[in-house]
Amino acid sequence: MTPRIAVVGGGMAGARFAERYGALGGPGTVTVYGAEPRAPYNRVLLADVLTGRYDAESIALPLGGAEARPGCEVVDLDPAARTLGLADGTVEPWDELVLATGSNPVLPPVRGLRRPDGFGLAEGVHTLRTLEDCGRLADEAVTAKRAVVIGGGVLGVSAALAFAALGVRTEIVHQGPYLIERQLDCEAAEVLRERLLALGVETYPRNRVRAVHGGEKISAVELANGYRLDCDLVVLACGARPRTSLAYGAGLPVGTGIRVDDRLAVSGNVSAIGDCAEHRGTVHGLAGPAWEQADVLARRLSGADPDARYTGSLQRARLSTGDLEYAAFGTVNETLDPGLDVLRIADATRGTYKKLVLRGDRLVGAILLGDLATVDALAGAFESDGPLGGHPLHLLTRGESR
């Protein structure tokens, strides 16, 4: 009998698993259930869809012959009976289940964020997690004069750059000490802040939004210090929280995310990957680790490598949107370990910043901002974890790793 594999979640992790399973010649039939009305697409490119650089169709993801079931929200799961229940009352059987339920945007405790009846966000307040979000934002950006982005992580910066490209004056309010603090150091963040300012984006680090003001339509956000920023558009980019309610309701092990072992198994014939999965106490919440997990699980379930194991992902991130690009690998804050050495090059005129973090002759971390010419050489040196040949300066000045 042909095994039936159900993938719950039509995001990047679920689509990657389906595509790789098919490419590896997996013997089962794969069905991808997604709550959104669209088939899986690349969420990383949403800000570029907002600016018009890409259209919705061009960011679609391949499924490798799997059946896509968009608009089919899974609301119930029975691991013992191996069934799942859809919102329309349909019950579907499965032999292997892959939970790729993703994450939900975090909504900060801000007065006036929600509608008066408590259901939904106030008029003019948006998240940016789906193509539908993107469409609504694009419509409002046509008439918007000023926007405030709450959150200065990767998504917040990407959204701010998109609005700037659309001619909307934009300000970022960030509670952290500096922008994208998980992946950049304070010097790189300062270069980023200057580049954003040149594009018309002002930033307010170490600040918190206390309230959103307005009646039927927002008019301003109020900071904790009482200062007000006039605006007619607000975007929430305050991080994401793993979607675990389906697994929790089915009695599966849940911590911050759905707990998995090195096989990415949760329990019995249930596995989990992507933003919803917690592996060895870590929820990565990034596209790179999600795809690595999907690849491992596809190898195991397809039979191409029944003993495939996921032991974790290297810390790395890359962003390229509009006039901004950066890449970061591993440990970027050398102050946490006195045994580390640093090589740094900054060019204020060009708005670039490059940094290597070294332990002896090994690369343990790096940042490139504004110039990614040597990113492939850096990535190779970082992933190899071997001694560097020659002076490490060549990793910052030319695209070769000898």
Backbone torsions as a table, in degrees:
resi	resn	phi	psi	omega
1	MET	NA	134.0	-179.9
2	THR	-70.0	124.3	-179.5
3	PRO	-66.4	141.1	178.9
4	ARG	-101.7	119.0	-178.9
5	ILE	-109.7	119.6	178.0
6	ALA	-103.5	127.8	176.0
7	VAL	-109.3	117.3	-179.7
8	VAL	-96.9	107.3	-178.7
9	GLY	125.4	118.4	-178.0
10	GLY	-99.3	37.7	179.0
11	GLY	-95.3	-160.9	-174.3
12	MET	-69.1	-37.7	-179.0
13	ALA	-67.6	-47.1	-179.7
14	GLY	-63.0	-41.7	179.6
15	ALA	-65.7	-41.0	179.3
16	ARG	-62.8	-43.8	177.9
17	PHE	-59.0	-47.5	-177.8
18	ALA	-60.7	-43.6	-178.7
19	GLU	-65.0	-45.1	-178.2
20	ARG	-69.6	-38.8	177.9
21	TYR	-58.5	-44.1	178.3
22	GLY	-66.2	-42.4	-179.0
23	ALA	-64.1	-30.6	-179.4
24	LEU	-85.1	1.0	177.5
25	GLY	76.6	30.5	178.5
26	GLY	-56.5	139.8	-174.1
27	PRO	-79.2	-10.5	-174.2
28	GLY	-90.2	169.1	170.7
29	THR	-96.5	133.0	-175.6
30	VAL	-112.2	129.2	176.4
31	THR	-121.6	127.1	-178.4
32	VAL	-106.4	113.1	179.5
33	TYR	-95.3	123.0	179.3
34	GLY	-127.1	138.1	179.1
35	ALA	-72.9	-30.0	-179.5
36	GLU	-71.3	154.4	-178.6
37	PRO	-75.4	-5.3	-179.3
38	ARG	-107.8	153.8	172.2
39	ALA	-68.0	164.5	-174.9
40	PRO	-54.6	144.5	179.2
41	TYR	-145.4	169.1	-176.3
42	ASN	-85.3	102.5	-177.7
43	ARG	-67.9	-23.6	-179.8
44	VAL	-59.5	-25.6	-174.8
45	LEU	-97.1	12.0	-176.9
46	LEU	-60.8	-40.3	179.8
47	ALA	-63.2	-34.1	177.8
48	ASP	-74.2	-27.7	172.1
49	VAL	-67.2	-39.0	179.9
50	LEU	-60.3	-38.6	-179.4
51	THR	-81.7	-11.1	-178.1
52	GLY	92.8	3.0	178.6
53	ARG	-64.0	-37.1	174.9
54	TYR	-126.1	154.3	170.5
55	ASP	-101.6	170.8	-174.2
56	ALA	-60.5	-37.4	-176.8
57	GLU	-68.9	-32.1	-174.2
58	SER	-75.4	-11.9	179.0
59	ILE	-104.3	12.2	176.8
60	ALA	-64.3	148.1	-178.2
61	LEU	-106.9	142.3	178.2
62	PRO	-72.9	150.0	-179.0
63	LEU	-116.3	1.7	175.0
64	GLY	60.7	35.3	178.4
65	GLY	91.4	-3.5	177.4
66	ALA	-70.9	157.0	176.2
67	GLU	-88.0	125.0	176.2
68	ALA	-91.4	133.3	177.1
69	ARG	-122.4	70.0	178.2
70	PRO	-67.1	154.6	-179.2
71	GLY	71.8	16.5	180.0
72	CYS	-116.3	85.8	-178.9
73	GLU	-76.3	130.3	176.3
74	VAL	-87.9	123.5	-175.9
75	VAL	-115.8	-8.5	-177.3
76	ASP	-149.4	145.6	-177.6
77	LEU	-140.0	132.1	177.8
78	ASP	-125.5	95.0	-178.1
79	PRO	-63.8	-32.5	-179.0
80	ALA	-67.9	-45.2	179.7
81	ALA	-83.7	-9.6	-176.1
82	ARG	54.9	56.1	175.8
83	THR	-135.5	157.7	171.6
84	LEU	-132.5	146.2	-178.8
85	GLY	-107.8	133.4	178.8
86	LEU	-93.6	163.2	-177.3
87	ALA	-62.1	-25.3	-179.7
88	ASP	-86.0	5.8	178.2
89	GLY	94.9	-7.1	179.5
90	THR	-70.6	141.5	175.5
91	VAL	-112.9	127.0	-176.7
92	GLU	-117.3	134.6	177.2
93	PRO	-85.2	158.8	175.0
94	TRP	-152.2	158.2	174.9
95	ASP	-105.7	-35.9	173.1
96	GLU	-129.3	137.6	-179.3
97	LEU	-120.5	131.7	176.4
98	VAL	-116.4	114.2	177.0
99	LEU	-88.2	115.9	177.6
100	ALA	-132.5	53.5	-169.4
101	THR	-78.2	-7.0	173.4
102	GLY	72.4	-144.2	-175.1
103	SER	-146.5	163.4	176.3
104	ASN	-109.8	146.8	176.2
105	PRO	-64.9	141.4	176.5
106	VAL	-80.0	129.8	177.2
107	LEU	-102.0	117.3	-176.4
108	PRO	-70.7	158.3	178.7
109	PRO	-78.3	79.9	-176.1
110	VAL	-120.1	129.5	178.6
111	ARG	-65.1	139.4	176.5
112	GLY	82.7	5.7	-177.5
113	LEU	-72.4	-33.3	-176.7
114	ARG	-103.2	165.3	175.9
115	ARG	-64.0	159.2	180.0
116	PRO	-56.7	-31.4	-180.0
117	ASP	-82.5	-2.3	177.6
118	GLY	85.0	-4.5	-178.6
119	PHE	-104.1	115.2	177.9
120	GLY	84.6	168.9	-179.6
121	LEU	-82.7	152.8	178.9
122	ALA	-62.0	155.9	179.0
123	GLU	-58.5	125.4	-179.3
124	GLY	97.5	-7.4	178.0
125	VAL	-103.9	131.1	-173.0
126	HIS	-137.7	157.1	162.9
127	THR	-107.5	170.2	177.9
128	LEU	-134.0	79.9	-179.0
129	ARG	-124.6	-18.2	-175.8
130	THR	-134.1	167.6	175.5
131	LEU	-65.6	-30.5	176.8
132	GLU	-65.8	-41.8	173.9
133	ASP	-56.6	-43.7	-178.1
134	CYS	-60.9	-43.7	-179.9
135	GLY	-63.0	-43.6	178.6
136	ARG	-64.0	-41.4	178.9
137	LEU	-64.5	-41.6	-179.9
138	ALA	-61.5	-40.2	179.1
139	ASP	-63.4	-43.9	-177.6
140	GLU	-74.1	-29.9	-178.9
141	ALA	-64.9	-21.4	-179.6
142	VAL	-61.3	-38.0	-177.6
143	THR	-108.8	-5.6	-177.3
144	ALA	-70.8	144.2	176.9
145	LYS	-102.6	-40.6	-176.9
146	ARG	-140.0	140.0	179.1
147	ALA	-127.1	147.5	173.0
148	VAL	-121.0	127.2	175.8
149	VAL	-103.5	121.8	179.4
150	ILE	-95.3	107.9	-177.7
151	GLY	119.0	123.9	-176.7
152	GLY	-113.0	36.3	171.6
153	GLY	-84.8	-162.1	-178.0
154	VAL	-59.3	-47.6	-178.2
155	LEU	-64.3	-42.7	-179.5
156	GLY	-62.5	-44.5	178.6
157	VAL	-65.2	-41.5	179.0
158	SER	-61.8	-43.6	179.1
159	ALA	-64.1	-42.2	179.9
160	ALA	-62.6	-42.0	177.8
161	LEU	-63.8	-36.9	178.3
162	ALA	-63.8	-45.6	179.6
163	PHE	-64.8	-39.7	177.8
164	ALA	-60.6	-40.4	178.5
165	ALA	-65.4	-26.9	178.7
166	LEU	-87.1	1.3	177.7
167	GLY	85.2	16.5	179.3
168	VAL	-97.6	124.3	177.2
169	ARG	-64.6	128.2	-168.8
170	THR	-131.6	142.4	176.3
171	GLU	-130.0	140.5	178.5
172	ILE	-108.9	127.7	173.9
173	VAL	-109.1	121.6	-173.9
174	HIS	-130.2	128.5	-177.7
175	GLN	-75.2	-24.0	-178.8
176	GLY	-72.7	173.6	-177.3
177	PRO	-70.3	-27.5	177.3
178	TYR	-161.1	168.5	-174.5
179	LEU	-64.6	143.0	175.0
180	ILE	47.5	50.4	-173.3
181	GLU	-67.8	-16.9	178.0
182	ARG	-73.1	-23.0	-173.7
183	GLN	-124.1	-15.0	179.8
184	LEU	-118.2	162.0	170.0
185	ASP	-97.7	177.5	-173.1
186	CYS	-67.1	-32.6	179.0
187	GLU	-68.2	-44.1	177.7
188	ALA	-63.9	-39.1	-180.0
189	ALA	-64.8	-33.0	177.9
190	GLU	-69.6	-39.3	174.6
191	VAL	-62.6	-41.8	177.6
192	LEU	-61.8	-43.4	179.8
193	ARG	-60.2	-41.5	178.9
194	GLU	-65.7	-38.6	178.9
195	ARG	-67.5	-39.9	177.0
196	LEU	-63.3	-41.3	-179.7
197	LEU	-62.0	-38.9	178.1
198	ALA	-64.0	-24.1	178.1
199	LEU	-93.2	3.4	177.8
200	GLY	92.5	14.5	-179.6
201	VAL	-107.9	118.0	177.8
202	GLU	-92.9	147.5	-179.3
203	THR	-125.8	147.2	179.3
204	TYR	-129.7	80.9	176.7
205	PRO	-72.4	165.9	-178.9
206	ARG	55.1	35.8	178.6
207	ASN	-131.9	151.8	179.8
208	ARG	-129.7	139.2	176.3
209	VAL	-81.6	127.9	-179.4
210	ARG	-96.5	-34.1	-175.4
211	ALA	-156.9	153.3	171.3
212	VAL	-110.9	129.5	-175.3
213	HIS	-110.8	150.3	178.2
214	GLY	143.0	163.7	177.2
215	GLY	-96.5	-106.0	177.2
216	GLU	-68.2	-23.0	-179.0
217	LYS	-138.5	136.2	-177.1
218	ILE	-65.3	151.8	-179.6
219	SER	-128.2	-19.5	-178.2
220	ALA	-167.4	158.8	167.2
221	VAL	-115.2	143.3	-179.3
222	GLU	-109.0	127.7	178.3
223	LEU	-81.9	166.2	-177.8
224	ALA	-62.0	-26.8	179.0
225	ASN	-85.4	4.6	178.1
226	GLY	94.0	-12.4	-179.0
227	TYR	-70.3	140.7	-178.3
228	ARG	-112.3	139.4	174.3
229	LEU	-112.9	114.3	177.5
230	ASP	-66.3	140.5	179.5
231	CYS	-166.6	161.1	172.1
232	ASP	-125.0	11.6	179.7
233	LEU	-152.2	131.2	178.4
234	VAL	-128.3	134.3	175.8
235	VAL	-119.2	129.5	178.5
236	LEU	-93.2	120.9	178.8
237	ALA	-136.3	59.9	-171.5
238	CYS	-103.3	24.0	-179.4
239	GLY	97.3	-177.5	-176.9
240	ALA	-139.3	156.3	-179.5
241	ARG	-124.0	131.6	-178.0
242	PRO	-55.7	139.5	174.8
243	ARG	-82.8	108.2	-175.6
244	THR	-122.9	-1.1	-171.7
245	SER	-61.8	-38.0	-179.5
246	LEU	-64.1	-45.3	178.9
247	ALA	-67.1	-41.4	-179.7
248	TYR	-61.9	-43.9	179.7
249	GLY	-64.3	-23.6	179.5
250	ALA	-92.1	4.1	178.2
251	GLY	79.5	16.9	178.6
252	LEU	-82.5	156.1	-176.6
253	PRO	-68.9	124.6	-176.9
254	VAL	-132.9	131.3	170.6
255	GLY	-116.9	-117.4	168.9
256	THR	-67.3	-40.3	174.3
257	GLY	-125.8	-169.3	176.5
258	ILE	-79.3	119.3	-171.7
259	ARG	-75.0	130.9	179.0
260	VAL	-128.1	157.9	174.5
261	ASP	-96.7	-169.2	-177.6
262	ASP	-67.8	-16.8	173.3
263	ARG	-83.8	-2.4	-173.7
264	LEU	66.9	21.1	177.6
265	ALA	-87.9	142.8	176.6
266	VAL	-97.6	-55.8	-180.0
267	SER	-167.0	132.1	178.3
268	GLY	56.7	-122.9	-178.5
269	ASN	-98.9	26.2	179.4
270	VAL	-111.2	131.6	176.7
271	SER	-126.6	166.3	177.6
272	ALA	-144.5	143.3	179.8
273	ILE	-143.5	160.9	173.1
274	GLY	85.4	-154.6	-173.7
275	ASP	-61.3	-21.8	-177.6
276	CYS	-87.0	-12.1	-171.4
277	ALA	-92.3	138.6	174.8
278	GLU	-114.7	114.3	-177.3
279	HIS	-117.1	121.2	-179.0
280	ARG	51.9	40.9	176.5
281	GLY	81.0	4.5	-176.3
282	THR	-119.7	132.0	168.2
283	VAL	-109.2	113.6	-172.1
284	HIS	-74.6	-45.1	178.6
285	GLY	66.8	25.0	179.2
286	LEU	-129.2	155.5	-176.6
287	ALA	-66.3	-39.2	-177.7
288	GLY	-58.2	-56.2	177.4
289	PRO	-60.9	-35.2	178.9
290	ALA	-60.9	-42.8	179.4
291	TRP	-70.6	-35.7	176.5
292	GLU	-63.1	-41.6	176.9
293	GLN	-64.0	-43.4	179.2
294	ALA	-60.3	-40.0	179.7
295	ASP	-64.0	-44.2	179.8
296	VAL	-62.8	-46.6	-178.0
297	LEU	-65.5	-37.6	178.4
298	ALA	-63.8	-39.5	178.4
299	ARG	-64.9	-40.5	-178.0
300	ARG	-69.9	-49.8	-174.6
301	LEU	-74.8	-25.8	178.6
302	SER	-77.3	-17.4	-176.5
303	GLY	91.1	-5.0	178.7
304	ALA	-63.7	-33.7	176.9
305	ASP	-150.9	83.3	-176.0
306	PRO	-59.6	-20.7	-179.3
307	ASP	-99.9	14.6	-178.7
308	ALA	-58.5	137.8	-179.3
309	ARG	-133.0	147.9	175.0
310	TYR	-108.1	119.7	-177.3
311	THR	-109.3	7.3	179.3
312	GLY	122.1	170.8	-179.0
313	SER	-123.0	143.9	173.2
314	LEU	-67.6	146.8	179.3
315	GLN	-75.9	112.5	178.0
316	ARG	-155.2	149.3	-179.7
317	ALA	-151.0	149.8	178.5
318	ARG	-146.6	137.9	179.1
319	LEU	-136.9	134.2	173.8
320	SER	-140.7	107.9	-179.1
321	THR	-146.3	123.7	179.8
322	GLY	58.6	-125.1	-177.7
323	ASP	-91.9	10.9	-176.2
324	LEU	-124.3	136.2	172.5
325	GLU	-147.5	142.9	175.2
326	TYR	-153.5	161.3	174.1
327	ALA	-140.8	143.9	179.5
328	ALA	-140.4	141.1	-179.4
329	PHE	-132.6	137.0	167.7
330	GLY	57.8	-139.2	-176.9
331	THR	-80.0	117.7	-179.5
332	VAL	-109.0	-10.2	-179.4
333	ASN	-111.0	99.0	-175.8
334	GLU	-72.0	-14.7	-178.3
335	THR	-68.1	-16.0	-179.3
336	LEU	-78.0	-13.1	-177.1
337	ASP	-145.1	108.3	-177.5
338	PRO	-66.2	-11.3	179.8
339	GLY	-85.1	5.8	-177.2
340	LEU	-99.7	147.0	174.9
341	ASP	-111.6	155.7	-175.4
342	VAL	-131.2	137.0	170.8
343	LEU	-121.9	125.1	-170.6
344	ARG	-136.5	138.9	174.2
345	ILE	-132.7	125.6	178.2
346	ALA	-127.0	138.6	179.0
347	ASP	-128.9	98.5	-176.4
348	ALA	-65.3	-32.1	-178.3
349	THR	-66.1	-44.2	-179.6
350	ARG	-87.2	-12.0	-178.5
351	GLY	70.6	39.5	179.8
352	THR	-119.0	155.0	179.5
353	TYR	-147.8	130.3	-179.6
354	LYS	-134.4	138.7	-175.6
355	LYS	-149.1	137.0	171.1
356	LEU	-116.4	138.5	173.1
357	VAL	-114.8	122.5	-171.0
358	LEU	-123.3	144.5	166.9
359	ARG	-118.2	101.7	-172.6
360	GLY	65.6	-124.4	179.5
361	ASP	-102.9	22.3	179.0
362	ARG	-116.6	140.1	179.0
363	LEU	-84.6	122.8	179.3
364	VAL	-115.1	-8.0	178.8
365	GLY	-171.4	158.2	-179.4
366	ALA	-162.9	154.1	173.1
367	ILE	-135.1	133.4	167.9
368	LEU	-124.4	126.6	178.7
369	LEU	-132.8	121.0	176.2
370	GLY	88.1	-13.4	178.9
371	ASP	-151.0	105.1	-176.5
372	LEU	-104.7	26.8	-176.4
373	ALA	-60.6	-32.5	-176.8
374	THR	-104.8	17.7	-173.6
375	VAL	-63.9	-36.6	-179.5
376	ASP	-67.5	-40.8	177.7
377	ALA	-64.4	-40.4	178.6
378	LEU	-64.7	-45.2	-179.9
379	ALA	-60.6	-42.4	179.2
380	GLY	-64.4	-42.6	179.1
381	ALA	-65.9	-38.0	-179.2
382	PHE	-68.6	-44.1	-176.9
383	GLU	-72.3	-29.3	-179.2
384	SER	-73.3	-28.8	178.8
385	ASP	56.8	28.2	179.0
386	GLY	-106.8	172.7	178.8
387	PRO	-65.4	140.7	179.7
388	LEU	-79.4	140.3	176.3
389	GLY	-90.8	129.9	179.3
390	GLY	75.2	-171.2	-179.3
391	HIS	-73.1	133.7	-176.4
392	PRO	-65.9	-10.6	-179.8
393	LEU	-57.2	-28.3	-178.4
394	HIS	-63.8	-21.7	178.3
395	LEU	-72.9	-12.6	178.8
396	LEU	-107.9	-13.3	-171.8
397	THR	-116.3	-13.4	175.3
398	ARG	-155.2	155.1	-172.4
399	GLY	-85.6	50.9	174.5
400	GLU	-141.4	151.2	-169.8
401	SER	-110.1	16.1	-179.3
402	ARG	-78.1	NA	NA
